Amino acid sequence: MSDPVTVELTLMEFLVAIETAKTRMVASAMQQINHATTYDRTWLRRLHEETVGACGEIAVGKYLGAWFVPSVNTFHRVPDCLENVEVRSTDIMDGSLIVRDNDADDRRFILALVEGERVQLAGWIGGAEAKREEWQRNPHNHRLAWFVPQGALRPMSEIGL
């Protein structure tokens, strides 16, 4: 990580993340959309992961000065933030930024490391740049993806938006 940026979420922003996670789960269930396309997970695990994801999206929006407008079931059609930014969030502090085959090559992907109300923006990479053979893995024996190590990410100060 070259120059991680730490964003502090307020209690209200955290509550918005929880509500976003709940809304996404219910909307998917009502439309009978399979929410676990890469591996099986319990509802509790999904609520946790959806909340972590929304926290990352809120933190990136806050850092970039963009309003957080939670999307529901847009699945790669609509970027997470601004017109070309995707957010990948994890609570695994040494985790990788994950890019999949249906991710847009022309978007920028930001890794958000979520520790409760503190979110560290580890850096970013372009979609096409992320799809290097040496980063490709299939940890759940279901779907290949690219796992970009934090050390390969560009600094947030260079995102140029």
Secondary structure by P-SEA (a helix, b strand, c coil): ccbbbbbbbcaaaaaaaaaaaaaaaaaaaaacccccccccccaaaaaaaaaaaaaaaaaaaaaacccbbbbccccccccccccbbbbbbcccccbbbbbcccccccbbbbbbbbcccbbbccccccccccccccccccccccbbbbbbccccccccccccc
